[in-house]
Amino acid sequence: MKKNSIIYWSVTGLFSVMMLFSAYNYFTNPQMAGAFTHLGFPPYFRIELAIAKIAGAIVLLLPQVPARLKEWTYAGFSITLVSAAVAHFSSGDPASVAIMPVIFFAVLMVSYWLLHKRQQASAASNAKPSFA
């Protein structure tokens, strides 16, 4: 269980840092505004997405957040990353650019899988023996 927890927090922390860095770039890097325009998105979407990424990273990093909210966060990040890959492929971006959301998605899925492994281990250790 301890090994899964260490790997979970490492992968989840890495993913969250990637999302926070992405959000920071959305706010501060003028080239990002051009990238969103290139992909066909309105200017406000960049700010909206940055705020959502910050909120999602916080939800994933706080251990006291209920599991159901974490599930929704994983779903939201999954939709975002798959949509980003589709947008990049559809706009004719090079594969090196379009593959990055797929890599982030893979990291997210490892975090998701380990979250459930940790929950199962926790449930098994908290189970009380029945003496029927």
QUIFENPE-V364732 format. One record per backbone hydrogen bond with DSSP energy under -0.5 kcal/mol. CO is the residue of the C=O (numbers start at 1). NH is the residue of the N-H. If there is no record, write none. Layout:
co/nh
CO/NH
CO/NH
This chain:
co/nh
1/5
2/6
3/7
4/8
5/9
6/10
7/11
8/12
9/13
10/14
11/15
12/16
13/17
14/18
15/19
16/20
17/21
18/22
19/23
20/24
21/25
22/26
23/27
24/28
25/29
28/30
29/32
29/33
30/34
31/35
32/36
33/37
34/38
35/39
36/40
36/41
37/40
42/45
42/46
43/46
43/47
44/48
45/49
46/50
47/51
48/52
49/53
50/54
51/55
52/56
53/57
54/58
55/59
56/60
57/61
58/62
61/63
62/65
66/70
67/71
68/72
69/73
70/74
71/75
72/76
73/77
74/78
75/79
76/80
77/81
78/82
79/83
80/84
81/85
82/86
83/87
84/88
85/89
86/90
87/91
88/93
89/92
94/97
94/98
95/99
97/100
97/101
99/103
100/104
101/105
102/106
103/107
104/108
105/109
106/110
107/111
108/112
109/113
110/114
111/115
112/116
113/117
114/118
115/119
116/120
117/121
118/122
119/123
120/124
121/125
122/126
123/127
130/132
